[in-house]
Structure formats: structure tokens, C-alpha cells
Amino acid sequence: MTDSILSKAATMEIPINSNGDSRTAEDDGFEQDLQQVMVSGPNLNETSIVSGGYGGAAEGIIPTSSIKAPSMHHSNSNPSIMSEEATKGVAVEKFDSMKKWSINTYKCTKQMFSERFGRGSKTVDMELEAQIDVLRETKMKYERILRLARELTNHFYNMVQTQQALGDTFADLSQKSPELQDEFGYNAETQRLLCKNGETLLGAINFFVSSINTLVNKTMEDTLMTIKMYENARLEFDAYRADLEELSVGPRDAAAMVRIEIAQQQYQIHKDKYERLHSDVSIKLKFLEENKVKVMHKQLLLFHNAVSAYFAGNQQQLEQTLRQFNVKLKPPGSDKPSWLEEQ
């Protein structure tokens, strides 16, 4: 409307009357239209820049809404847009992860209850399952040996401390009782010898306890952790296998074929994981058995020779046993922290 009025104003002829007044009825109408345009006010974002005068072609009109302030607008919006996109990406990733975890948990729980109530099939390797049961039983027995050996160490340590205190008391009385000096002296020397041999035997028992603890709580526990992962993989494999079997006996329309293809892919992924962990468990069980025999052969021989030499009163044999198995005794007071460590 504005363009037509301006074009009309530019091309019309304005006659002059005798009084010099150029206003006519048509001028009044034009003025009213112009006032209406000025009151309503054009939108500056929708105005145009005309090239070639008012009567130019349409190709010369450039909308001013396309002209923007590039520097200020982009500097203020880009960081917020990037931050918003990053937040959305993290949220989508977490949602997908939660969705996969929920589906996997549902399938595994369904499979577990099906096996428990006898409605689902279970993949079983009888030979491997028997070896796993033997390992769990062996670990329980070795834990009992470890617990009893620690109790023996505590009791024997208290006995050695008592012998040392008793020897010191006999030696003190030997100095203060002239009439019983020899008798107190013999007993003091005997208790000191027993205390020394007891400390040597304690070194052997502590070495025995440390080796059994490593075997039970590190080597066996590491194998059992792999077995736990294997059992979880077996449950997942059976869950996705059952899901694939259920879809295979259903309808074969386009949507069903897509679900079957996805189920086949998931089945293959979990089958590969199950077979890999099955192989890992078999290898670890084999090496664990070899390591157990080697460690226990050495430790049982050490324990037997050290205890026999101690109770036979053979100090040289006891010390030779510790050298044979490379057991180093800690000097007295070595367990006490230094003054620097206490600060």
C-alpha cells in the first residue's frame, strides 16, 4: 500500500488554482492515506531498500530483514548453543545406556526365573562346572587352614612373650637370691633359648601364613572373579538365545524380520563373549591348580621341618630350614615405626 501511494505521489500532476493553493479533494484523500500509513508505522524489519528509484524493478528490492549484525549476535549465541547441544548429547547417551541396561536386565531376570522354575533351558559344561565346584570347596578348606594358622601364630607369639618375661624374671632372681643363683640361672638360660627358637619358628609360621593368604585371597579370588563374569555371560547368552528362539517361531512379517535380525546380532555378540570367558576360565583353572600344588608343596615342607626342629630342640636344624626356604627373620623392634614415621 505504501509503495503504491508513494508511486502515485511521484507521478501525478498537481494543478495550481487561482489563489495559489494547490490542495484539492484528491489531495485530501491522499493526505489521509499518508497519515494512516505514518500512524500505523511500517515495520523496519520489513521495509525495503529500492535501487533505481521508486519505479524500479522488483529485482532491485533488498529486504532489510536479511541484513543482520553479525559480530554481536554470533558472539552471544554460539557458546550457549554449543553448550545446549553438548548437554543434549550427554542426555541422549545416558538415556540410550539406561535403555540398553534395562532391556538386558529384564531379559536376564526372565531367564533366571525360567531356569529356577524349570521352564527354561540352560547351557551347561559339566566338566567345567565340576572343576568350579572343586575350586570353591578347596577355597573354603584353605580359608580354614589360614584361620587356624593365624590363631596358632597369635597363641605362639603370646607364649614366646611369656617365656621371655619368665626368663627375665629368673635372671633377676638369680642376682638377688644367692642360695638359688644356679637354679634360677639354668632356668633363665633355658627360657631365653626357647624364646629365641620360638621367634625363629614364628618367622617360619608367618611366612607360611603369608603364602597361604596370597594363594587364597589373591590367586583363587582372581579366578573366582573370572568365573563370576563367565556365569553372568552364560546367563546373558541363554537369555538372548531364548529370545531369538521365541522370535523365530513367531510371524514372519517385515517388522518381525527386523526384530529377528537384531536378535540374531545380539545373540552372536553374547555368544562370542560367553565362549571367550569360557576359555579364560578353563585356562585360569589349569594354571591355578599347577600354582597351588607348587606353592603348597613348598609351604607344607617348610611348616613340617620348622615345627619338628623346634620341638626337637634342634636349633641348628631350625635355622637351616629357614635358610633353605629363604625365610628372612625381622630383627627385634623392626615392626616399630621410626621416629620420622610417627611424626
C-alpha beads as a LAMMPS data file, in Angstrom:
LAMMPS data file: protein, C-alpha beads

343 atoms
342 bonds

1 atom types
1 bond types

-500.0 500.0 xlo xhi
-500.0 500.0 ylo yhi
-500.0 500.0 zlo zhi

Masses

1 110.0

Atoms # bond

1 1 1 0.000 0.000 0.000
2 1 1 2.861 2.346 0.881
3 1 1 4.671 1.652 -2.412
4 1 1 1.527 2.395 -4.474
5 1 1 0.859 5.661 -2.654
6 1 1 4.453 6.833 -2.983
7 1 1 4.495 5.896 -6.661
8 1 1 1.262 7.770 -7.215
9 1 1 2.608 10.821 -5.411
10 1 1 5.725 10.862 -7.542
11 1 1 3.973 10.704 -10.939
12 1 1 0.747 12.721 -10.578
13 1 1 0.408 16.295 -11.817
14 1 1 -0.523 18.921 -9.193
15 1 1 -2.584 21.852 -10.651
16 1 1 -2.388 25.302 -9.059
17 1 1 -5.644 27.291 -8.567
18 1 1 -6.019 30.952 -8.800
19 1 1 -5.289 31.622 -5.138
20 1 1 -2.038 29.664 -5.282
21 1 1 -3.491 26.854 -3.184
22 1 1 -2.620 23.503 -4.547
23 1 1 -4.943 21.429 -2.281
24 1 1 -7.795 19.542 -3.926
25 1 1 -10.237 16.846 -2.826
26 1 1 -7.903 14.247 -4.231
27 1 1 -5.096 15.805 -2.228
28 1 1 -7.153 15.458 0.945
29 1 1 -7.708 11.786 0.289
30 1 1 -4.049 11.270 -0.418
31 1 1 -3.127 13.077 2.817
32 1 1 -5.456 10.899 4.850
33 1 1 -3.936 7.758 3.333
34 1 1 -0.460 9.065 4.087
35 1 1 -1.373 9.893 7.673
36 1 1 -2.782 6.405 8.131
37 1 1 0.465 4.933 6.881
38 1 1 2.510 7.144 9.224
39 1 1 0.318 6.322 12.236
40 1 1 0.371 2.594 11.679
41 1 1 4.125 2.844 11.186
42 1 1 5.913 0.411 8.899
43 1 1 7.893 -2.455 10.417
44 1 1 11.529 -1.517 9.948
45 1 1 12.456 -5.167 9.625
46 1 1 10.088 -5.483 6.660
47 1 1 10.988 -2.239 4.823
48 1 1 12.924 -2.421 1.600
49 1 1 15.821 -0.596 0.030
50 1 1 14.894 0.242 -3.575
51 1 1 17.551 0.604 -6.187
52 1 1 16.881 2.600 -9.314
53 1 1 14.127 4.919 -7.909
54 1 1 10.567 4.228 -6.847
55 1 1 9.617 2.731 -10.136
56 1 1 12.465 0.225 -10.235
57 1 1 12.049 -3.429 -10.996
58 1 1 11.344 -5.996 -8.296
59 1 1 14.855 -7.440 -8.630
60 1 1 16.267 -4.274 -7.134
61 1 1 14.383 -4.617 -3.815
62 1 1 16.546 -5.917 -0.946
63 1 1 14.636 -6.776 2.264
64 1 1 16.315 -5.157 5.250
65 1 1 15.314 -8.106 7.428
66 1 1 18.117 -10.027 5.729
67 1 1 20.685 -7.516 6.989
68 1 1 21.911 -8.539 10.468
69 1 1 24.588 -7.509 12.885
70 1 1 26.903 -10.482 12.552
71 1 1 29.500 -9.886 15.223
72 1 1 27.357 -9.217 18.293
73 1 1 24.674 -11.820 17.505
74 1 1 27.010 -14.763 16.907
75 1 1 29.334 -13.986 19.793
76 1 1 26.432 -14.087 22.230
77 1 1 24.557 -17.127 20.856
78 1 1 27.258 -19.603 19.772
79 1 1 28.556 -20.599 23.258
80 1 1 25.049 -21.145 24.574
81 1 1 24.062 -23.175 21.505
82 1 1 27.168 -25.351 21.772
83 1 1 26.600 -25.893 25.489
84 1 1 22.985 -26.798 24.887
85 1 1 23.908 -29.269 22.140
86 1 1 26.569 -30.872 24.343
87 1 1 24.069 -31.240 27.182
88 1 1 21.546 -32.810 24.857
89 1 1 24.200 -35.221 23.548
90 1 1 25.117 -36.367 27.048
91 1 1 21.463 -36.784 27.992
92 1 1 20.759 -38.858 24.870
93 1 1 23.806 -41.027 25.536
94 1 1 22.749 -41.652 29.138
95 1 1 19.214 -42.452 28.041
96 1 1 20.448 -44.982 25.480
97 1 1 22.740 -46.577 28.056
98 1 1 19.911 -46.822 30.575
99 1 1 17.619 -48.275 27.931
100 1 1 20.120 -50.994 26.979
101 1 1 20.772 -51.817 30.628
102 1 1 17.036 -52.086 31.355
103 1 1 16.424 -54.394 28.398
104 1 1 19.393 -56.582 29.310
105 1 1 18.351 -56.757 32.972
106 1 1 14.798 -57.685 32.041
107 1 1 15.906 -60.482 29.713
108 1 1 18.408 -61.901 32.237
109 1 1 15.892 -61.775 35.089
110 1 1 13.329 -63.526 32.936
111 1 1 15.860 -66.223 32.011
112 1 1 16.924 -66.684 35.641
113 1 1 13.363 -67.243 36.826
114 1 1 12.684 -69.560 33.889
115 1 1 15.671 -71.710 34.871
116 1 1 14.714 -71.684 38.540
117 1 1 11.175 -72.854 37.866
118 1 1 12.235 -75.392 35.258
119 1 1 10.663 -73.673 32.257
120 1 1 13.861 -72.541 30.518
121 1 1 16.899 -74.351 29.157
122 1 1 20.412 -73.727 30.473
123 1 1 23.772 -74.102 28.779
124 1 1 25.922 -76.358 30.954
125 1 1 29.512 -77.607 30.614
126 1 1 29.537 -80.493 33.071
127 1 1 33.314 -80.841 33.187
128 1 1 33.918 -77.149 33.763
129 1 1 31.135 -76.908 36.350
130 1 1 32.704 -79.789 38.292
131 1 1 36.078 -78.002 38.329
132 1 1 34.439 -74.807 39.547
133 1 1 32.701 -76.667 42.395
134 1 1 36.016 -78.255 43.400
135 1 1 37.682 -74.837 43.445
136 1 1 35.005 -73.337 45.682
137 1 1 35.240 -76.263 48.097
138 1 1 39.044 -76.092 48.089
139 1 1 38.970 -72.377 48.821
140 1 1 36.737 -72.946 51.856
141 1 1 39.158 -75.579 53.243
142 1 1 42.186 -73.385 52.630
143 1 1 40.453 -70.494 54.353
144 1 1 40.063 -72.744 57.386
145 1 1 43.775 -73.611 57.282
146 1 1 44.590 -69.905 57.064
147 1 1 42.337 -69.047 60.005
148 1 1 43.812 -71.817 62.210
149 1 1 47.383 -70.905 61.247
150 1 1 46.742 -67.309 62.268
151 1 1 45.329 -68.454 65.597
152 1 1 48.413 -70.626 66.110
153 1 1 50.622 -67.651 65.347
154 1 1 48.829 -65.475 67.902
155 1 1 48.924 -68.141 70.615
156 1 1 52.568 -68.991 69.953
157 1 1 53.533 -65.322 69.943
158 1 1 51.937 -64.906 73.376
159 1 1 53.795 -67.974 74.615
160 1 1 57.128 -66.596 73.370
161 1 1 56.441 -63.282 75.088
162 1 1 55.616 -65.146 78.286
163 1 1 58.847 -67.171 78.036
164 1 1 60.842 -64.007 77.560
165 1 1 59.236 -62.384 80.607
166 1 1 59.752 -65.553 82.634
167 1 1 63.427 -65.741 81.624
168 1 1 63.960 -62.096 82.617
169 1 1 62.334 -62.783 85.993
170 1 1 64.527 -65.864 86.586
171 1 1 67.641 -63.866 85.719
172 1 1 66.659 -61.081 88.113
173 1 1 66.032 -63.539 90.954
174 1 1 69.343 -65.240 90.200
175 1 1 71.089 -61.994 91.078
176 1 1 69.039 -61.400 94.206
177 1 1 68.944 -64.952 95.641
178 1 1 72.483 -66.229 96.228
179 1 1 71.275 -69.524 97.667
180 1 1 69.295 -70.282 94.421
181 1 1 71.516 -68.480 91.979
182 1 1 72.440 -71.557 89.922
183 1 1 68.886 -72.903 89.716
184 1 1 67.433 -69.567 88.672
185 1 1 70.303 -69.138 86.199
186 1 1 69.682 -72.510 84.496
187 1 1 66.007 -71.774 84.070
188 1 1 66.657 -68.264 82.816
189 1 1 69.040 -69.601 80.168
190 1 1 66.556 -72.291 79.127
191 1 1 63.709 -69.777 78.708
192 1 1 65.927 -67.454 76.708
193 1 1 66.882 -70.309 74.381
194 1 1 63.242 -71.323 73.972
195 1 1 62.330 -67.703 73.292
196 1 1 64.994 -67.421 70.599
197 1 1 63.914 -70.660 68.929
198 1 1 60.275 -69.568 69.260
199 1 1 60.997 -66.345 67.386
200 1 1 62.649 -68.388 64.639
201 1 1 59.624 -70.676 64.406
202 1 1 57.333 -67.632 64.354
203 1 1 59.220 -66.392 61.297
204 1 1 58.545 -69.707 59.530
205 1 1 54.859 -69.724 60.508
206 1 1 54.383 -66.105 59.407
207 1 1 55.908 -66.957 56.029
208 1 1 53.534 -69.922 55.775
209 1 1 50.524 -67.738 56.644
210 1 1 51.542 -65.039 54.154
211 1 1 51.888 -67.547 51.309
212 1 1 48.535 -69.208 52.059
213 1 1 46.869 -65.797 52.276
214 1 1 48.224 -64.846 48.821
215 1 1 47.054 -68.136 47.356
216 1 1 43.542 -67.906 48.831
217 1 1 42.703 -64.201 48.746
218 1 1 44.502 -63.199 45.553
219 1 1 45.128 -66.126 43.208
220 1 1 41.961 -68.105 43.949
221 1 1 39.868 -64.945 44.307
222 1 1 41.032 -63.682 40.914
223 1 1 39.960 -66.966 39.309
224 1 1 36.595 -66.828 41.083
225 1 1 36.025 -63.277 39.789
226 1 1 36.577 -64.548 36.249
227 1 1 34.172 -67.409 36.984
228 1 1 31.550 -64.900 38.143
229 1 1 31.929 -62.953 34.898
230 1 1 31.637 -66.234 32.990
231 1 1 28.418 -67.161 34.801
232 1 1 26.910 -63.741 34.059
233 1 1 27.891 -64.098 30.403
234 1 1 26.316 -67.568 30.324
235 1 1 23.045 -66.176 31.693
236 1 1 23.028 -63.343 29.132
237 1 1 23.817 -65.787 26.331
238 1 1 20.931 -68.067 27.301
239 1 1 18.585 -65.077 27.679
240 1 1 19.277 -63.797 24.169
241 1 1 19.238 -67.327 22.788
242 1 1 15.770 -67.879 24.251
243 1 1 14.653 -64.506 22.881
244 1 1 15.855 -65.449 19.383
245 1 1 14.155 -68.829 19.553
246 1 1 10.894 -67.193 20.613
247 1 1 11.015 -64.722 17.720
248 1 1 11.916 -67.458 15.227
249 1 1 8.685 -69.383 15.829
250 1 1 6.537 -66.247 15.506
251 1 1 5.174 -64.450 12.418
252 1 1 7.497 -63.525 9.561
253 1 1 6.231 -60.112 8.505
254 1 1 8.570 -57.197 7.756
255 1 1 8.621 -55.845 11.319
256 1 1 9.212 -59.324 12.736
257 1 1 12.115 -59.937 10.354
258 1 1 13.770 -56.731 11.538
259 1 1 13.417 -57.832 15.177
260 1 1 14.787 -61.279 14.314
261 1 1 17.811 -59.742 12.624
262 1 1 18.522 -57.533 15.646
263 1 1 18.061 -60.511 17.994
264 1 1 20.460 -62.554 15.839
265 1 1 23.115 -59.853 16.143
266 1 1 22.712 -59.626 19.935
267 1 1 22.800 -63.412 20.190
268 1 1 26.084 -63.568 18.294
269 1 1 27.636 -60.827 20.436
270 1 1 26.778 -62.606 23.685
271 1 1 27.774 -65.980 22.275
272 1 1 31.261 -64.664 21.470
273 1 1 31.533 -63.161 24.961
274 1 1 30.425 -66.423 26.572
275 1 1 32.902 -68.520 24.579
276 1 1 35.760 -66.115 25.340
277 1 1 35.116 -66.202 29.092
278 1 1 34.620 -69.980 28.963
279 1 1 38.116 -70.272 27.521
280 1 1 39.537 -67.832 30.106
281 1 1 38.071 -69.824 32.989
282 1 1 39.446 -73.112 31.660
283 1 1 42.938 -71.652 31.315
284 1 1 42.888 -69.998 34.740
285 1 1 41.692 -73.169 36.447
286 1 1 44.544 -75.113 34.870
287 1 1 47.223 -72.621 35.916
288 1 1 45.687 -72.244 39.370
289 1 1 45.920 -75.973 40.002
290 1 1 49.567 -76.039 38.938
291 1 1 50.397 -72.995 41.067
292 1 1 48.525 -74.394 44.082
293 1 1 50.476 -77.671 44.009
294 1 1 53.789 -75.849 43.666
295 1 1 53.103 -73.367 46.471
296 1 1 51.622 -75.877 48.910
297 1 1 54.436 -78.386 48.357
298 1 1 56.970 -75.777 49.456
299 1 1 54.916 -74.357 52.328
300 1 1 53.922 -77.701 53.837
301 1 1 57.532 -78.898 53.764
302 1 1 58.655 -75.680 55.453
303 1 1 55.972 -75.935 58.124
304 1 1 56.764 -79.579 58.897
305 1 1 60.551 -79.165 59.107
306 1 1 60.347 -75.978 61.194
307 1 1 57.863 -77.354 63.735
308 1 1 59.745 -80.680 64.015
309 1 1 63.094 -78.969 64.570
310 1 1 61.631 -76.599 67.172
311 1 1 60.008 -79.250 69.332
312 1 1 63.080 -81.498 68.961
313 1 1 65.150 -78.675 70.378
314 1 1 67.389 -78.699 67.309
315 1 1 68.303 -75.063 66.899
316 1 1 70.721 -75.664 64.025
317 1 1 68.154 -77.664 62.054
318 1 1 65.554 -74.938 62.620
319 1 1 67.858 -72.205 61.339
320 1 1 68.917 -74.364 58.389
321 1 1 65.250 -74.877 57.448
322 1 1 64.681 -71.130 57.263
323 1 1 67.797 -70.642 55.119
324 1 1 66.677 -73.474 52.840
325 1 1 63.378 -71.720 52.085
326 1 1 64.849 -68.208 52.008
327 1 1 62.887 -67.041 55.043
328 1 1 64.410 -63.891 56.496
329 1 1 63.722 -63.052 60.113
330 1 1 62.979 -59.478 61.058
331 1 1 65.349 -58.057 63.675
332 1 1 63.816 -57.278 67.089
333 1 1 61.968 -53.980 67.081
334 1 1 61.760 -53.774 63.268
335 1 1 57.963 -53.659 63.411
336 1 1 58.101 -50.458 65.439
337 1 1 57.829 -47.320 63.219
338 1 1 60.725 -44.896 63.160
339 1 1 60.528 -41.516 64.856
340 1 1 60.096 -39.876 61.422
341 1 1 57.073 -42.098 60.601
342 1 1 55.492 -41.266 63.946
343 1 1 55.520 -37.521 63.191

Bonds

1 1 1 2
2 1 2 3
3 1 3 4
4 1 4 5
5 1 5 6
6 1 6 7
7 1 7 8
8 1 8 9
9 1 9 10
10 1 10 11
11 1 11 12
12 1 12 13
13 1 13 14
14 1 14 15
15 1 15 16
16 1 16 17
17 1 17 18
18 1 18 19
19 1 19 20
20 1 20 21
21 1 21 22
22 1 22 23
23 1 23 24
24 1 24 25
25 1 25 26
26 1 26 27
27 1 27 28
28 1 28 29
29 1 29 30
30 1 30 31
31 1 31 32
32 1 32 33
33 1 33 34
34 1 34 35
35 1 35 36
36 1 36 37
37 1 37 38
38 1 38 39
39 1 39 40
40 1 40 41
41 1 41 42
42 1 42 43
43 1 43 44
44 1 44 45
45 1 45 46
46 1 46 47
47 1 47 48
48 1 48 49
49 1 49 50
50 1 50 51
51 1 51 52
52 1 52 53
53 1 53 54
54 1 54 55
55 1 55 56
56 1 56 57
57 1 57 58
58 1 58 59
59 1 59 60
60 1 60 61
61 1 61 62
62 1 62 63
63 1 63 64
64 1 64 65
65 1 65 66
66 1 66 67
67 1 67 68
68 1 68 69
69 1 69 70
70 1 70 71
71 1 71 72
72 1 72 73
73 1 73 74
74 1 74 75
75 1 75 76
76 1 76 77
77 1 77 78
78 1 78 79
79 1 79 80
80 1 80 81
81 1 81 82
82 1 82 83
83 1 83 84
84 1 84 85
85 1 85 86
86 1 86 87
87 1 87 88
88 1 88 89
89 1 89 90
90 1 90 91
91 1 91 92
92 1 92 93
93 1 93 94
94 1 94 95
95 1 95 96
96 1 96 97
97 1 97 98
98 1 98 99
99 1 99 100
100 1 100 101
101 1 101 102
102 1 102 103
103 1 103 104
104 1 104 105
105 1 105 106
106 1 106 107
107 1 107 108
108 1 108 109
109 1 109 110
110 1 110 111
111 1 111 112
112 1 112 113
113 1 113 114
114 1 114 115
115 1 115 116
116 1 116 117
117 1 117 118
118 1 118 119
119 1 119 120
120 1 120 121
121 1 121 122
122 1 122 123
123 1 123 124
124 1 124 125
125 1 125 126
126 1 126 127
127 1 127 128
128 1 128 129
129 1 129 130
130 1 130 131
131 1 131 132
132 1 132 133
133 1 133 134
134 1 134 135
135 1 135 136
136 1 136 137
137 1 137 138
138 1 138 139
139 1 139 140
140 1 140 141
141 1 141 142
142 1 142 143
143 1 143 144
144 1 144 145
145 1 145 146
146 1 146 147
147 1 147 148
148 1 148 149
149 1 149 150
150 1 150 151
151 1 151 152
152 1 152 153
153 1 153 154
154 1 154 155
155 1 155 156
156 1 156 157
157 1 157 158
158 1 158 159
159 1 159 160
160 1 160 161
161 1 161 162
162 1 162 163
163 1 163 164
164 1 164 165
165 1 165 166
166 1 166 167
167 1 167 168
168 1 168 169
169 1 169 170
170 1 170 171
171 1 171 172
172 1 172 173
173 1 173 174
174 1 174 175
175 1 175 176
176 1 176 177
177 1 177 178
178 1 178 179
179 1 179 180
180 1 180 181
181 1 181 182
182 1 182 183
183 1 183 184
184 1 184 185
185 1 185 186
186 1 186 187
187 1 187 188
188 1 188 189
189 1 189 190
190 1 190 191
191 1 191 192
192 1 192 193
193 1 193 194
194 1 194 195
195 1 195 196
196 1 196 197
197 1 197 198
198 1 198 199
199 1 199 200
200 1 200 201
201 1 201 202
202 1 202 203
203 1 203 204
204 1 204 205
205 1 205 206
206 1 206 207
207 1 207 208
208 1 208 209
209 1 209 210
210 1 210 211
211 1 211 212
212 1 212 213
213 1 213 214
214 1 214 215
215 1 215 216
216 1 216 217
217 1 217 218
218 1 218 219
219 1 219 220
220 1 220 221
221 1 221 222
222 1 222 223
223 1 223 224
224 1 224 225
225 1 225 226
226 1 226 227
227 1 227 228
228 1 228 229
229 1 229 230
230 1 230 231
231 1 231 232
232 1 232 233
233 1 233 234
234 1 234 235
235 1 235 236
236 1 236 237
237 1 237 238
238 1 238 239
239 1 239 240
240 1 240 241
241 1 241 242
242 1 242 243
243 1 243 244
244 1 244 245
245 1 245 246
246 1 246 247
247 1 247 248
248 1 248 249
249 1 249 250
250 1 250 251
251 1 251 252
252 1 252 253
253 1 253 254
254 1 254 255
255 1 255 256
256 1 256 257
257 1 257 258
258 1 258 259
259 1 259 260
260 1 260 261
261 1 261 262
262 1 262 263
263 1 263 264
264 1 264 265
265 1 265 266
266 1 266 267
267 1 267 268
268 1 268 269
269 1 269 270
270 1 270 271
271 1 271 272
272 1 272 273
273 1 273 274
274 1 274 275
275 1 275 276
276 1 276 277
277 1 277 278
278 1 278 279
279 1 279 280
280 1 280 281
281 1 281 282
282 1 282 283
283 1 283 284
284 1 284 285
285 1 285 286
286 1 286 287
287 1 287 288
288 1 288 289
289 1 289 290
290 1 290 291
291 1 291 292
292 1 292 293
293 1 293 294
294 1 294 295
295 1 295 296
296 1 296 297
297 1 297 298
298 1 298 299
299 1 299 300
300 1 300 301
301 1 301 302
302 1 302 303
303 1 303 304
304 1 304 305
305 1 305 306
306 1 306 307
307 1 307 308
308 1 308 309
309 1 309 310
310 1 310 311
311 1 311 312
312 1 312 313
313 1 313 314
314 1 314 315
315 1 315 316
316 1 316 317
317 1 317 318
318 1 318 319
319 1 319 320
320 1 320 321
321 1 321 322
322 1 322 323
323 1 323 324
324 1 324 325
325 1 325 326
326 1 326 327
327 1 327 328
328 1 328 329
329 1 329 330
330 1 330 331
331 1 331 332
332 1 332 333
333 1 333 334
334 1 334 335
335 1 335 336
336 1 336 337
337 1 337 338
338 1 338 339
339 1 339 340
340 1 340 341
341 1 341 342
342 1 342 343
